């Protein structure tokens, strides 16, 4: 399983790749979504710039687990479960 620091490094790299390709700086708060769900696939065709709400909704529709204020939320089959740590 990838370490958290590796995922963070990959996210930063994805942002730099997107900005370099589009010759534009992303505004603060804009996030990069990996279309295939693999945070290590930083191919430009796999990267989409989204605002945080849009990013959250994408993962909601996919039934993914997402972090919210340090807690993990699992969506799926019209239910929500919250894991408090």
C-alpha positions in Angstrom: 0.0 0.0 0.0 1.4 3.4 -0.9 2.5 5.7 1.9 0.7 9.0 2.5 3.8 11.0 1.7 4.0 9.2 -1.7 0.4 10.1 -2.5 1.1 13.8 -1.5 4.1 13.9 -3.7 2.1 12.4 -6.6 -0.7 15.0 -6.1 1.9 17.8 -6.2 3.4 16.3 -9.3 -0.1 16.0 -10.9 -0.7 19.7 -10.3 2.7 20.7 -11.8 2.0 18.5 -14.9 -1.5 20.0 -15.4 -0.1 23.5 -15.1 2.8 22.9 -17.4 0.6 21.3 -20.1 -2.0 24.1 -19.9 0.6 26.8 -19.5 -1.5 28.2 -16.7 -1.4 28.3 -12.9 -4.3 26.8 -11.0 -6.1 29.1 -8.6 -5.6 28.2 -4.9 -8.1 25.6 -3.8 -8.5 24.0 -7.2 -7.8 20.3 -7.1 -6.7 17.7 -9.6 -8.9 14.7 -10.1 -7.4 11.5 -11.4 -10.0 10.2 -13.8 -9.0 6.5 -13.5 -8.8 6.7 -9.7 -5.1 6.0 -9.7 -3.3 8.8 -7.9 0.0 7.7 -9.4 -1.2 7.9 -13.0 -0.3 11.5 -13.8 -0.7 11.2 -17.6 -2.3 14.5 -18.7 -5.2 12.6 -20.2 -6.0 11.3 -16.7 -6.0 14.7 -15.0 -8.9 17.1 -14.6 -8.9 20.4 -12.6 -11.9 20.7 -10.4 -13.1 22.8 -7.5 -13.4 21.0 -4.1 -17.2 20.6 -4.2 -17.0 19.2 -7.7 -14.3 16.8 -6.6 -16.3 15.6 -3.6 -19.4 15.1 -5.8 -17.4 13.0 -8.3 -16.3 10.7 -5.5 -19.8 10.6 -4.0 -21.2 9.4 -7.4 -18.4 6.8 -7.7 -19.2 5.4 -4.2 -15.7 6.1 -3.0 -14.4 6.7 0.5 -13.5 10.3 1.0 -11.9 12.2 3.9 -13.8 15.0 5.5 -12.1 16.9 8.3 -9.9 13.9 9.1 -12.7 11.4 9.2 -13.5 8.9 6.4 -16.9 8.7 4.9 -18.0 5.8 2.7 -20.7 6.3 0.2 -22.6 3.6 -1.6 -26.1 2.2 -2.1 -27.7 5.4 -0.8 -26.1 5.1 2.6 -23.4 7.0 4.3 -21.1 5.7 7.1 -18.8 7.8 9.1 -15.6 6.4 10.7 -14.4 8.6 13.5 -10.8 8.3 14.5 
